[in-house]
Amino acid sequence: MTKKNEAEIEQNSNGFSIGNFSQGLREEFDKVVWPSRKQLVSESAAVLLMVTLSASLIFFVDRFFSWAAQQVF
């Protein structure tokens, strides 16, 4: 039995086929370019640094506005 016939047999009433889905999934995973370990570590460190800096900035701006609101009210 060919793959096409197997896919037709596995197809249910709504047009979904497990065979076609798994074949498409395999094809898409073959297109993925996985990063090297060095690139992964470097980019992860950059993300963590930016998140830390952004959170710190938001914290200090919030503290400033809290202080300013207490001075006014």
Predicted model as a PDB file, atoms N, CA, C, CB and O in Angstrom, pLDDT in the B-factor column:
MODEL        1                                                                  
ATOM      1  N   MET A   1       0.853  -1.181   0.000  1.00 52.00           N  
ATOM      2  CA  MET A   1       0.000   0.000   0.000  1.00 52.00           C  
ATOM      3  C   MET A   1       0.893   1.237   0.000  1.00 52.00           C  
ATOM      4  CB  MET A   1      -0.967   0.002   1.229  1.00 52.00           C  
ATOM      5  O   MET A   1       1.864   1.281   0.755  1.00 52.00           O  
ATOM      6  N   THR A   2       0.599   2.228  -0.811  1.00 56.00           N  
ATOM      7  CA  THR A   2       1.409   3.435  -0.891  1.00 56.00           C  
ATOM      8  C   THR A   2       1.053   4.388   0.242  1.00 56.00           C  
ATOM      9  CB  THR A   2       1.219   4.124  -2.247  1.00 56.00           C  
ATOM     10  O   THR A   2       0.034   4.226   0.914  1.00 56.00           O  
ATOM     11  N   LYS A   3       1.908   5.378   0.441  1.00 56.00           N  
ATOM     12  CA  LYS A   3       1.641   6.364   1.497  1.00 56.00           C  
ATOM     13  C   LYS A   3       0.359   7.130   1.216  1.00 56.00           C  
ATOM     14  CB  LYS A   3       2.815   7.343   1.631  1.00 56.00           C  
ATOM     15  O   LYS A   3      -0.381   7.466   2.141  1.00 56.00           O  
ATOM     16  N   LYS A   4       0.094   7.407  -0.051  1.00 55.00           N  
ATOM     17  CA  LYS A   4      -1.114   8.152  -0.397  1.00 55.00           C  
ATOM     18  C   LYS A   4      -2.352   7.346  -0.021  1.00 55.00           C  
ATOM     19  CB  LYS A   4      -1.132   8.497  -1.902  1.00 55.00           C  
ATOM     20  O   LYS A   4      -3.309   7.894   0.525  1.00 55.00           O  
ATOM     21  N   ASN A   5      -2.337   6.048  -0.311  1.00 55.00           N  
ATOM     22  CA  ASN A   5      -3.488   5.211   0.037  1.00 55.00           C  
ATOM     23  C   ASN A   5      -3.647   5.110   1.552  1.00 55.00           C  
ATOM     24  CB  ASN A   5      -3.338   3.807  -0.574  1.00 55.00           C  
ATOM     25  O   ASN A   5      -4.767   5.134   2.062  1.00 55.00           O  
ATOM     26  N   GLU A   6      -2.520   4.996   2.278  1.00 54.00           N  
ATOM     27  CA  GLU A   6      -2.593   4.953   3.732  1.00 54.00           C  
ATOM     28  C   GLU A   6      -3.179   6.244   4.276  1.00 54.00           C  
ATOM     29  CB  GLU A   6      -1.211   4.703   4.333  1.00 54.00           C  
ATOM     30  O   GLU A   6      -3.979   6.218   5.212  1.00 54.00           O  
ATOM     31  N   ALA A   7      -2.790   7.365   3.703  1.00 49.00           N  
ATOM     32  CA  ALA A   7      -3.304   8.659   4.149  1.00 49.00           C  
ATOM     33  C   ALA A   7      -4.794   8.764   3.879  1.00 49.00           C  
ATOM     34  CB  ALA A   7      -2.559   9.806   3.456  1.00 49.00           C  
ATOM     35  O   ALA A   7      -5.539   9.307   4.694  1.00 49.00           O  
ATOM     36  N   GLU A   8      -5.230   8.246   2.738  1.00 54.00           N  
ATOM     37  CA  GLU A   8      -6.653   8.301   2.423  1.00 54.00           C  
ATOM     38  C   GLU A   8      -7.460   7.440   3.375  1.00 54.00           C  
ATOM     39  CB  GLU A   8      -6.898   7.860   0.990  1.00 54.00           C  
ATOM     40  O   GLU A   8      -8.585   7.790   3.730  1.00 54.00           O  
ATOM     41  N   ILE A   9      -6.888   6.308   3.794  1.00 54.00           N  
ATOM     42  CA  ILE A   9      -7.591   5.424   4.722  1.00 54.00           C  
ATOM     43  C   ILE A   9      -7.693   6.075   6.098  1.00 54.00           C  
ATOM     44  CB  ILE A   9      -6.874   4.062   4.825  1.00 54.00           C  
ATOM     45  O   ILE A   9      -8.731   5.986   6.754  1.00 54.00           O  
ATOM     46  N   GLU A  10      -6.606   6.735   6.539  1.00 54.00           N  
ATOM     47  CA  GLU A  10      -6.588   7.353   7.855  1.00 54.00           C  
ATOM     48  C   GLU A  10      -7.408   8.635   7.917  1.00 54.00           C  
ATOM     49  CB  GLU A  10      -5.173   7.642   8.260  1.00 54.00           C  
ATOM     50  O   GLU A  10      -7.695   9.117   9.013  1.00 54.00           O  
ATOM     51  N   GLN A  11      -7.794   9.201   6.781  1.00 54.00           N  
ATOM     52  CA  GLN A  11      -8.522  10.461   6.746  1.00 54.00           C  
ATOM     53  C   GLN A  11      -9.916  10.262   7.326  1.00 54.00           C  
ATOM     54  CB  GLN A  11      -8.604  11.008   5.304  1.00 54.00           C  
ATOM     55  O   GLN A  11     -10.598   9.296   6.983  1.00 54.00           O  
ATOM     56  N   ASN A  12     -10.342  11.159   8.195  1.00 56.00           N  
ATOM     57  CA  ASN A  12     -11.675  11.045   8.765  1.00 56.00           C  
ATOM     58  C   ASN A  12     -12.623  12.029   8.084  1.00 56.00           C  
ATOM     59  CB  ASN A  12     -11.637  11.293  10.284  1.00 56.00           C  
ATOM     60  O   ASN A  12     -12.269  12.635   7.073  1.00 56.00           O  
ATOM     61  N   SER A  13     -13.814  12.186   8.629  1.00 58.00           N  
ATOM     62  CA  SER A  13     -14.879  12.933   7.953  1.00 58.00           C  
ATOM     63  C   SER A  13     -14.594  14.429   7.800  1.00 58.00           C  
ATOM     64  CB  SER A  13     -16.161  12.755   8.704  1.00 58.00           C  
ATOM     65  O   SER A  13     -15.122  15.043   6.873  1.00 58.00           O  
ATOM     66  N   ASN A  14     -13.784  15.041   8.669  1.00 68.00           N  
ATOM     67  CA  ASN A  14     -13.552  16.480   8.558  1.00 68.00           C  
ATOM     68  C   ASN A  14     -12.357  16.819   7.681  1.00 68.00           C  
ATOM     69  CB  ASN A  14     -13.353  17.072   9.927  1.00 68.00           C  
ATOM     70  O   ASN A  14     -11.979  17.988   7.604  1.00 68.00           O  
ATOM     71  N   GLY A  15     -11.751  15.848   7.020  1.00 73.00           N  
ATOM     72  CA  GLY A  15     -10.663  16.108   6.098  1.00 73.00           C  
ATOM     73  C   GLY A  15      -9.286  16.075   6.725  1.00 73.00           C  
ATOM     74  O   GLY A  15      -8.301  16.347   6.038  1.00 73.00           O  
ATOM     75  N   PHE A  16      -9.180  15.755   7.992  1.00 79.00           N  
ATOM     76  CA  PHE A  16      -7.892  15.695   8.678  1.00 79.00           C  
ATOM     77  C   PHE A  16      -7.290  14.316   8.496  1.00 79.00           C  
ATOM     78  CB  PHE A  16      -8.044  16.029  10.178  1.00 79.00           C  
ATOM     79  O   PHE A  16      -7.980  13.305   8.630  1.00 79.00           O  
ATOM     80  N   SER A  17      -6.004  14.276   8.191  1.00 86.00           N  
ATOM     81  CA  SER A  17      -5.318  13.006   8.000  1.00 86.00           C  
ATOM     82  C   SER A  17      -4.063  12.989   8.870  1.00 86.00           C  
ATOM     83  CB  SER A  17      -4.960  12.781   6.498  1.00 86.00           C  
ATOM     84  O   SER A  17      -3.226  13.888   8.786  1.00 86.00           O  
ATOM     85  N   ILE A  18      -3.944  11.975   9.693  1.00 90.00           N  
ATOM     86  CA  ILE A  18      -2.774  11.823  10.556  1.00 90.00           C  
ATOM     87  C   ILE A  18      -1.521  11.660   9.706  1.00 90.00           C  
ATOM     88  CB  ILE A  18      -2.944  10.615  11.505  1.00 90.00           C  
ATOM     89  O   ILE A  18      -0.476  12.225  10.029  1.00 90.00           O  
ATOM     90  N   GLY A  19      -1.613  10.904   8.640  1.00 89.00           N  
ATOM     91  CA  GLY A  19      -0.467  10.676   7.766  1.00 89.00           C  
ATOM     92  C   GLY A  19       0.025  11.960   7.124  1.00 89.00           C  
ATOM     93  O   GLY A  19       1.225  12.233   7.117  1.00 89.00           O  
ATOM     94  N   ASN A  20      -0.904  12.756   6.581  1.00 91.00           N  
ATOM     95  CA  ASN A  20      -0.519  14.031   5.965  1.00 91.00           C  
ATOM     96  C   ASN A  20       0.043  14.995   6.999  1.00 91.00           C  
ATOM     97  CB  ASN A  20      -1.718  14.668   5.256  1.00 91.00           C  
ATOM     98  O   ASN A  20       0.989  15.735   6.729  1.00 91.00           O  
ATOM     99  N   PHE A  21      -0.550  14.976   8.181  1.00 92.00           N  
ATOM    100  CA  PHE A  21      -0.079  15.864   9.249  1.00 92.00           C  
ATOM    101  C   PHE A  21       1.345  15.507   9.654  1.00 92.00           C  
ATOM    102  CB  PHE A  21      -1.013  15.785  10.471  1.00 92.00           C  
ATOM    103  O   PHE A  21       2.198  16.389   9.752  1.00 92.00           O  
ATOM    104  N   SER A  22       1.610  14.224   9.891  1.00 93.00           N  
ATOM    105  CA  SER A  22       2.952  13.821  10.324  1.00 93.00           C  
ATOM    106  C   SER A  22       3.981  14.049   9.222  1.00 93.00           C  
ATOM    107  CB  SER A  22       2.956  12.348  10.747  1.00 93.00           C  
ATOM    108  O   SER A  22       5.125  14.395   9.515  1.00 93.00           O  
ATOM    109  N   GLN A  23       3.599  13.861   7.968  1.00 94.00           N  
ATOM    110  CA  GLN A  23       4.517  14.124   6.861  1.00 94.00           C  
ATOM    111  C   GLN A  23       4.832  15.621   6.772  1.00 94.00           C  
ATOM    112  CB  GLN A  23       3.917  13.619   5.528  1.00 94.00           C  
ATOM    113  O   GLN A  23       5.990  16.002   6.600  1.00 94.00           O  
ATOM    114  N   GLY A  24       3.816  16.458   6.887  1.00 93.00           N  
ATOM    115  CA  GLY A  24       4.027  17.902   6.874  1.00 93.00           C  
ATOM    116  C   GLY A  24       4.861  18.365   8.047  1.00 93.00           C  
ATOM    117  O   GLY A  24       5.718  19.237   7.905  1.00 93.00           O  
ATOM    118  N   LEU A  25       4.610  17.777   9.215  1.00 94.00           N  
ATOM    119  CA  LEU A  25       5.377  18.121  10.407  1.00 94.00           C  
ATOM    120  C   LEU A  25       6.848  17.769  10.211  1.00 94.00           C  
ATOM    121  CB  LEU A  25       4.813  17.398  11.642  1.00 94.00           C  
ATOM    122  O   LEU A  25       7.727  18.562  10.547  1.00 94.00           O  
ATOM    123  N   ARG A  26       7.113  16.595   9.675  1.00 95.00           N  
ATOM    124  CA  ARG A  26       8.490  16.166   9.414  1.00 95.00           C  
ATOM    125  C   ARG A  26       9.174  17.111   8.426  1.00 95.00           C  
ATOM    126  CB  ARG A  26       8.511  14.722   8.871  1.00 95.00           C  
ATOM    127  O   ARG A  26      10.334  17.477   8.617  1.00 95.00           O  
ATOM    128  N   GLU A  27       8.460  17.506   7.374  1.00 94.00           N  
ATOM    129  CA  GLU A  27       9.026  18.430   6.381  1.00 94.00           C  
ATOM    130  C   GLU A  27       9.357  19.782   7.000  1.00 94.00           C  
ATOM    131  CB  GLU A  27       8.052  18.619   5.213  1.00 94.00           C  
ATOM    132  O   GLU A  27      10.396  20.365   6.689  1.00 94.00           O  
ATOM    133  N   GLU A  28       8.490  20.288   7.872  1.00 94.00           N  
ATOM    134  CA  GLU A  28       8.734  21.577   8.516  1.00 94.00           C  
ATOM    135  C   GLU A  28       9.917  21.508   9.481  1.00 94.00           C  
ATOM    136  CB  GLU A  28       7.482  22.041   9.257  1.00 94.00           C  
ATOM    137  O   GLU A  28      10.706  22.450   9.559  1.00 94.00           O  
ATOM    138  N   PHE A  29      10.046  20.400  10.218  1.00 93.00           N  
ATOM    139  CA  PHE A  29      11.178  20.255  11.130  1.00 93.00           C  
ATOM    140  C   PHE A  29      12.493  20.168  10.372  1.00 93.00           C  
ATOM    141  CB  PHE A  29      11.000  19.021  12.005  1.00 93.00           C  
ATOM    142  O   PHE A  29      13.531  20.576  10.894  1.00 93.00           O  
ATOM    143  N   ASP A  30      12.472  19.645   9.153  1.00 93.00           N  
ATOM    144  CA  ASP A  30      13.688  19.601   8.338  1.00 93.00           C  
ATOM    145  C   ASP A  30      14.129  21.000   7.914  1.00 93.00           C  
ATOM    146  CB  ASP A  30      13.464  18.728   7.102  1.00 93.00           C  
ATOM    147  O   ASP A  30      15.306  21.205   7.616  1.00 93.00           O  
ATOM    148  N   LYS A  31      13.219  21.956   7.881  1.00 94.00           N  
ATOM    149  CA  LYS A  31      13.530  23.330   7.476  1.00 94.00           C  
ATOM    150  C   LYS A  31      14.105  24.164   8.623  1.00 94.00           C  
ATOM    151  CB  LYS A  31      12.280  24.004   6.934  1.00 94.00           C  
ATOM    152  O   LYS A  31      14.689  25.221   8.383  1.00 94.00           O  
ATOM    153  N   VAL A  32      13.946  23.701   9.859  1.00 94.00           N  
ATOM    154  CA  VAL A  32      14.375  24.463  11.028  1.00 94.00           C  
ATOM    155  C   VAL A  32      15.891  24.520  11.081  1.00 94.00           C  
ATOM    156  CB  VAL A  32      13.814  23.845  12.324  1.00 94.00           C  
ATOM    157  O   VAL A  32      16.567  23.510  10.885  1.00 94.00           O  
ATOM    158  N   VAL A  33      16.423  25.711  11.345  1.00 93.00           N  
ATOM    159  CA  VAL A  33      17.859  25.885  11.537  1.00 93.00           C  
ATOM    160  C   VAL A  33      18.086  26.034  13.037  1.00 93.00           C  
ATOM    161  CB  VAL A  33      18.417  27.134  10.734  1.00 93.00           C  
ATOM    162  O   VAL A  33      17.749  27.060  13.627  1.00 93.00           O  
ATOM    163  N   TRP A  34      18.657  25.002  13.645  1.00 90.00           N  
ATOM    164  CA  TRP A  34      18.852  24.997  15.085  1.00 90.00           C  
ATOM    165  C   TRP A  34      20.116  25.768  15.430  1.00 90.00           C  
ATOM    166  CB  TRP A  34      18.928  23.556  15.624  1.00 90.00           C  
ATOM    167  O   TRP A  34      21.124  25.618  14.740  1.00 90.00           O  
ATOM    168  N   PRO A  35      20.096  26.593  16.482  1.00 93.00           N  
ATOM    169  CA  PRO A  35      21.282  27.382  16.845  1.00 93.00           C  
ATOM    170  C   PRO A  35      22.362  26.502  17.483  1.00 93.00           C  
ATOM    171  CB  PRO A  35      20.893  28.519  17.812  1.00 93.00           C  
ATOM    172  O   PRO A  35      22.075  25.442  18.039  1.00 93.00           O  
ATOM    173  N   SER A  36      23.595  26.965  17.387  1.00 96.00           N  
ATOM    174  CA  SER A  36      24.693  26.265  18.048  1.00 96.00           C  
ATOM    175  C   SER A  36      24.608  26.546  19.549  1.00 96.00           C  
ATOM    176  CB  SER A  36      26.083  26.708  17.467  1.00 96.00           C  
ATOM    177  O   SER A  36      23.883  27.439  19.987  1.00 96.00           O  
ATOM    178  N   ARG A  37      25.353  25.778  20.316  1.00 97.00           N  
ATOM    179  CA  ARG A  37      25.348  25.977  21.769  1.00 97.00           C  
ATOM    180  C   ARG A  37      25.870  27.376  22.117  1.00 97.00           C  
ATOM    181  CB  ARG A  37      26.206  24.891  22.471  1.00 97.00           C  
ATOM    182  O   ARG A  37      25.320  28.040  22.996  1.00 97.00           O  
ATOM    183  N   LYS A  38      26.923  27.824  21.435  1.00 97.00           N  
ATOM    184  CA  LYS A  38      27.498  29.139  21.701  1.00 97.00           C  
ATOM    185  C   LYS A  38      26.481  30.240  21.409  1.00 97.00           C  
ATOM    186  CB  LYS A  38      28.768  29.350  20.862  1.00 97.00           C  
ATOM    187  O   LYS A  38      26.335  31.179  22.192  1.00 97.00           O  
ATOM    188  N   GLN A  39      25.781  30.123  20.287  1.00 97.00           N  
ATOM    189  CA  GLN A  39      24.770  31.119  19.918  1.00 97.00           C  
ATOM    190  C   GLN A  39      23.614  31.098  20.912  1.00 97.00           C  
ATOM    191  CB  GLN A  39      24.249  30.861  18.488  1.00 97.00           C  
ATOM    192  O   GLN A  39      23.098  32.153  21.283  1.00 97.00           O  
ATOM    193  N   LEU A  40      23.208  29.920  21.341  1.00 97.00           N  
ATOM    194  CA  LEU A  40      22.111  29.786  22.292  1.00 97.00           C  
ATOM    195  C   LEU A  40      22.447  30.451  23.626  1.00 97.00           C  
ATOM    196  CB  LEU A  40      21.778  28.311  22.511  1.00 97.00           C  
ATOM    197  O   LEU A  40      21.626  31.174  24.189  1.00 97.00           O  
ATOM    198  N   VAL A  41      23.657  30.203  24.126  1.00 97.00           N  
ATOM    199  CA  VAL A  41      24.079  30.798  25.400  1.00 97.00           C  
ATOM    200  C   VAL A  41      24.186  32.311  25.271  1.00 97.00           C  
ATOM    201  CB  VAL A  41      25.429  30.207  25.858  1.00 97.00           C  
ATOM    202  O   VAL A  41      23.741  33.051  26.149  1.00 97.00           O  
ATOM    203  N   SER A  42      24.774  32.762  24.177  1.00 97.00           N  
ATOM    204  CA  SER A  42      24.958  34.198  23.964  1.00 97.00           C  
ATOM    205  C   SER A  42      23.620  34.932  23.885  1.00 97.00           C  
ATOM    206  CB  SER A  42      25.761  34.442  22.687  1.00 97.00           C  
ATOM    207  O   SER A  42      23.439  35.965  24.531  1.00 97.00           O  
ATOM    208  N   GLU A  43      22.700  34.412  23.111  1.00 97.00           N  
ATOM    209  CA  GLU A  43      21.401  35.076  22.959  1.00 97.00           C  
ATOM    210  C   GLU A  43      20.554  34.970  24.223  1.00 97.00           C  
ATOM    211  CB  GLU A  43      20.641  34.478  21.782  1.00 97.00           C  
ATOM    212  O   GLU A  43      19.792  35.885  24.535  1.00 97.00           O  
ATOM    213  N   SER A  44      20.680  33.876  24.945  1.00 98.00           N  
ATOM    214  CA  SER A  44      19.958  33.745  26.219  1.00 98.00           C  
ATOM    215  C   SER A  44      20.468  34.761  27.230  1.00 98.00           C  
ATOM    216  CB  SER A  44      20.104  32.316  26.785  1.00 98.00           C  
ATOM    217  O   SER A  44      19.684  35.366  27.962  1.00 98.00           O  
ATOM    218  N   ALA A  45      21.782  34.948  27.269  1.00 98.00           N  
ATOM    219  CA  ALA A  45      22.361  35.947  28.181  1.00 98.00           C  
ATOM    220  C   ALA A  45      21.891  37.345  27.802  1.00 98.00           C  
ATOM    221  CB  ALA A  45      23.906  35.881  28.159  1.00 98.00           C  
ATOM    222  O   ALA A  45      21.593  38.155  28.679  1.00 98.00           O  
ATOM    223  N   ALA A  46      21.823  37.635  26.510  1.00 98.00           N  
ATOM    224  CA  ALA A  46      21.357  38.954  26.067  1.00 98.00           C  
ATOM    225  C   ALA A  46      19.904  39.181  26.472  1.00 98.00           C  
ATOM    226  CB  ALA A  46      21.508  39.096  24.542  1.00 98.00           C  
ATOM    227  O   ALA A  46      19.542  40.278  26.897  1.00 98.00           O  
ATOM    228  N   VAL A  47      19.079  38.161  26.343  1.00 98.00           N  
ATOM    229  CA  VAL A  47      17.668  38.293  26.730  1.00 98.00           C  
ATOM    230  C   VAL A  47      17.554  38.519  28.238  1.00 98.00           C  
ATOM    231  CB  VAL A  47      16.864  37.032  26.311  1.00 98.00           C  
ATOM    232  O   VAL A  47      16.814  39.399  28.679  1.00 98.00           O  
ATOM    233  N   LEU A  48      18.273  37.737  29.021  1.00 98.00           N  
ATOM    234  CA  LEU A  48      18.220  37.906  30.477  1.00 98.00           C  
ATOM    235  C   LEU A  48      18.705  39.286  30.899  1.00 98.00           C  
ATOM    236  CB  LEU A  48      19.056  36.831  31.167  1.00 98.00           C  
ATOM    237  O   LEU A  48      18.127  39.898  31.796  1.00 98.00           O  
ATOM    238  N   LEU A  49      19.763  39.781  30.259  1.00 98.00           N  
ATOM    239  CA  LEU A  49      20.267  41.118  30.561  1.00 98.00           C  
ATOM    240  C   LEU A  49      19.220  42.184  30.240  1.00 98.00           C  
ATOM    241  CB  LEU A  49      21.558  41.392  29.776  1.00 98.00           C  
ATOM    242  O   LEU A  49      18.988  43.083  31.048  1.00 98.00           O  
ATOM    243  N   MET A  50      18.596  42.095  29.089  1.00 98.00           N  
ATOM    244  CA  MET A  50      17.597  43.095  28.702  1.00 98.00           C  
ATOM    245  C   MET A  50      16.364  43.033  29.607  1.00 98.00           C  
ATOM    246  CB  MET A  50      17.182  42.891  27.238  1.00 98.00           C  
ATOM    247  O   MET A  50      15.800  44.072  29.950  1.00 98.00           O  
ATOM    248  N   VAL A  51      15.947  41.846  29.991  1.00 98.00           N  
ATOM    249  CA  VAL A  51      14.802  41.716  30.905  1.00 98.00           C  
ATOM    250  C   VAL A  51      15.141  42.333  32.256  1.00 98.00           C  
ATOM    251  CB  VAL A  51      14.399  40.228  31.080  1.00 98.00           C  
ATOM    252  O   VAL A  51      14.320  43.035  32.848  1.00 98.00           O  
ATOM    253  N   THR A  52      16.353  42.068  32.743  1.00 98.00           N  
ATOM    254  CA  THR A  52      16.777  42.631  34.026  1.00 98.00           C  
ATOM    255  C   THR A  52      16.842  44.152  33.970  1.00 98.00           C  
ATOM    256  CB  THR A  52      18.139  42.065  34.431  1.00 98.00           C  
ATOM    257  O   THR A  52      16.372  44.834  34.881  1.00 98.00           O  
ATOM    258  N   LEU A  53      17.425  44.680  32.899  1.00 98.00           N  
ATOM    259  CA  LEU A  53      17.501  46.139  32.762  1.00 98.00           C  
ATOM    260  C   LEU A  53      16.112  46.770  32.630  1.00 98.00           C  
ATOM    261  CB  LEU A  53      18.356  46.509  31.546  1.00 98.00           C  
ATOM    262  O   LEU A  53      15.845  47.808  33.236  1.00 98.00           O  
ATOM    263  N   SER A  54      15.243  46.162  31.858  1.00 98.00           N  
ATOM    264  CA  SER A  54      13.884  46.701  31.694  1.00 98.00           C  
ATOM    265  C   SER A  54      13.119  46.667  33.008  1.00 98.00           C  
ATOM    266  CB  SER A  54      13.117  45.913  30.624  1.00 98.00           C  
ATOM    267  O   SER A  54      12.449  47.636  33.365  1.00 98.00           O  
ATOM    268  N   ALA A  55      13.216  45.553  33.729  1.00 98.00           N  
ATOM    269  CA  ALA A  55      12.518  45.446  35.015  1.00 98.00           C  
ATOM    270  C   ALA A  55      13.058  46.473  36.008  1.00 98.00           C  
ATOM    271  CB  ALA A  55      12.661  44.021  35.593  1.00 98.00           C  
ATOM    272  O   ALA A  55      12.290  47.071  36.762  1.00 98.00           O  
ATOM    273  N   SER A  56      14.376  46.681  36.011  1.00 98.00           N  
ATOM    274  CA  SER A  56      14.967  47.670  36.916  1.00 98.00           C  
ATOM    275  C   SER A  56      14.497  49.078  36.585  1.00 98.00           C  
ATOM    276  CB  SER A  56      16.490  47.603  36.853  1.00 98.00           C  
ATOM    277  O   SER A  56      14.163  49.856  37.479  1.00 98.00           O  
ATOM    278  N   LEU A  57      14.474  49.397  35.314  1.00 98.00           N  
ATOM    279  CA  LEU A  57      14.008  50.717  34.891  1.00 98.00           C  
ATOM    280  C   LEU A  57      12.550  50.941  35.298  1.00 98.00           C  
ATOM    281  CB  LEU A  57      14.163  50.876  33.369  1.00 98.00           C  
ATOM    282  O   LEU A  57      12.205  51.998  35.827  1.00 98.00           O  
ATOM    283  N   ILE A  58      11.708  49.957  35.053  1.00 98.00           N  
ATOM    284  CA  ILE A  58      10.295  50.079  35.431  1.00 98.00           C  
ATOM    285  C   ILE A  58      10.165  50.226  36.938  1.00 98.00           C  
ATOM    286  CB  ILE A  58       9.488  48.857  34.943  1.00 98.00           C  
ATOM    287  O   ILE A  58       9.357  51.025  37.412  1.00 98.00           O  
ATOM    288  N   PHE A  59      10.957  49.458  37.708  1.00 98.00           N  
ATOM    289  CA  PHE A  59      10.920  49.544  39.168  1.00 98.00           C  
ATOM    290  C   PHE A  59      11.269  50.951  39.644  1.00 98.00           C  
ATOM    291  CB  PHE A  59      11.884  48.526  39.787  1.00 98.00           C  
ATOM    292  O   PHE A  59      10.567  51.528  40.474  1.00 98.00           O  
ATOM    293  N   PHE A  60      12.368  51.500  39.107  1.00 98.00           N  
ATOM    294  CA  PHE A  60      12.806  52.821  39.569  1.00 98.00           C  
ATOM    295  C   PHE A  60      11.850  53.934  39.137  1.00 98.00           C  
ATOM    296  CB  PHE A  60      14.204  53.117  39.045  1.00 98.00           C  
ATOM    297  O   PHE A  60      11.639  54.882  39.893  1.00 98.00           O  
ATOM    298  N   VAL A  61      11.274  53.842  37.952  1.00 98.00           N  
ATOM    299  CA  VAL A  61      10.280  54.826  37.518  1.00 98.00           C  
ATOM    300  C   VAL A  61       9.045  54.742  38.408  1.00 98.00           C  
ATOM    301  CB  VAL A  61       9.895  54.604  36.034  1.00 98.00           C  
ATOM    302  O   VAL A  61       8.472  55.766  38.780  1.00 98.00           O  
ATOM    303  N   ASP A  62       8.634  53.513  38.751  1.00 98.00           N  
ATOM    304  CA  ASP A  62       7.480  53.336  39.631  1.00 98.00           C  
ATOM    305  C   ASP A  62       7.751  53.903  41.021  1.00 98.00           C  
ATOM    306  CB  ASP A  62       7.111  51.855  39.734  1.00 98.00           C  
ATOM    307  O   ASP A  62       6.890  54.561  41.605  1.00 98.00           O  
ATOM    308  N   ARG A  63       8.944  53.649  41.548  1.00 98.00           N  
ATOM    309  CA  ARG A  63       9.295  54.188  42.862  1.00 98.00           C  
ATOM    310  C   ARG A  63       9.314  55.721  42.839  1.00 98.00           C  
ATOM    311  CB  ARG A  63      10.664  53.646  43.314  1.00 98.00           C  
ATOM    312  O   ARG A  63       8.878  56.366  43.793  1.00 98.00           O  
ATOM    313  N   PHE A  64       9.819  56.294  41.750  1.00 97.00           N  
ATOM    314  CA  PHE A  64       9.855  57.749  41.639  1.00 97.00           C  
ATOM    315  C   PHE A  64       8.442  58.331  41.636  1.00 97.00           C  
ATOM    316  CB  PHE A  64      10.604  58.169  40.367  1.00 97.00           C  
ATOM    317  O   PHE A  64       8.163  59.298  42.345  1.00 97.00           O  
ATOM    318  N   PHE A  65       7.558  57.742  40.839  1.00 97.00           N  
ATOM    319  CA  PHE A  65       6.192  58.263  40.777  1.00 97.00           C  
ATOM    320  C   PHE A  65       5.444  58.029  42.087  1.00 97.00           C  
ATOM    321  CB  PHE A  65       5.430  57.614  39.621  1.00 97.00           C  
ATOM    322  O   PHE A  65       4.590  58.835  42.458  1.00 97.00           O  
ATOM    323  N   SER A  66       5.747  56.954  42.785  1.00 97.00           N  
ATOM    324  CA  SER A  66       5.131  56.721  44.110  1.00 97.00           C  
ATOM    325  C   SER A  66       5.589  57.800  45.070  1.00 97.00           C  
ATOM    326  CB  SER A  66       5.498  55.308  44.668  1.00 97.00           C  
ATOM    327  O   SER A  66       4.783  58.364  45.811  1.00 97.00           O  
ATOM    328  N   TRP A  67       6.879  58.087  45.060  1.00 96.00           N  
ATOM    329  CA  TRP A  67       7.430  59.135  45.924  1.00 96.00           C  
ATOM    330  C   TRP A  67       6.808  60.496  45.565  1.00 96.00           C  
ATOM    331  CB  TRP A  67       8.985  59.194  45.791  1.00 96.00           C  
ATOM    332  O   TRP A  67       6.414  61.253  46.452  1.00 96.00           O  
ATOM    333  N   ALA A  68       6.722  60.799  44.267  1.00 96.00           N  
ATOM    334  CA  ALA A  68       6.154  62.080  43.828  1.00 96.00           C  
ATOM    335  C   ALA A  68       4.675  62.183  44.219  1.00 96.00           C  
ATOM    336  CB  ALA A  68       6.313  62.246  42.297  1.00 96.00           C  
ATOM    337  O   ALA A  68       4.217  63.256  44.612  1.00 96.00           O  
ATOM    338  N   ALA A  69       3.942  61.108  44.118  1.00 96.00           N  
ATOM    339  CA  ALA A  69       2.516  61.126  44.493  1.00 96.00           C  
ATOM    340  C   ALA A  69       2.367  61.355  45.983  1.00 96.00           C  
ATOM    341  CB  ALA A  69       1.821  59.807  44.090  1.00 96.00           C  
ATOM    342  O   ALA A  69       1.446  62.055  46.406  1.00 96.00           O  
ATOM    343  N   GLN A  70       3.245  60.786  46.787  1.00 94.00           N  
ATOM    344  CA  GLN A  70       3.161  60.997  48.238  1.00 94.00           C  
ATOM    345  C   GLN A  70       3.497  62.436  48.601  1.00 94.00           C  
ATOM    346  CB  GLN A  70       4.104  60.038  48.978  1.00 94.00           C  
ATOM    347  O   GLN A  70       2.953  62.962  49.572  1.00 94.00           O  
ATOM    348  N   GLN A  71       4.368  63.078  47.855  1.00 93.00           N  
ATOM    349  CA  GLN A  71       4.712  64.479  48.106  1.00 93.00           C  
ATOM    350  C   GLN A  71       3.537  65.397  47.782  1.00 93.00           C  
ATOM    351  CB  GLN A  71       5.941  64.885  47.280  1.00 93.00           C  
ATOM    352  O   GLN A  71       3.311  66.396  48.464  1.00 93.00           O  
ATOM    353  N   VAL A  72       2.788  65.043  46.726  1.00 91.00           N  
ATOM    354  CA  VAL A  72       1.671  65.895  46.284  1.00 91.00           C  
ATOM    355  C   VAL A  72       0.442  65.659  47.145  1.00 91.00           C  
ATOM    356  CB  VAL A  72       1.334  65.630  44.805  1.00 91.00           C  
ATOM    357  O   VAL A  72      -0.228  66.611  47.545  1.00 91.00           O  
ATOM    358  N   PHE A  73       0.138  64.386  47.434  1.00 86.00           N  
ATOM    359  CA  PHE A  73      -1.086  64.076  48.161  1.00 86.00           C  
ATOM    360  C   PHE A  73      -0.737  63.815  49.590  1.00 86.00           C  
ATOM    361  CB  PHE A  73      -1.823  62.873  47.552  1.00 86.00           C  
ATOM    362  O   PHE A  73      -1.620  63.531  50.399  1.00 86.00           O  
TER     363      PHE A  73                                                      
ENDMDL                                                                          
END                                                                             
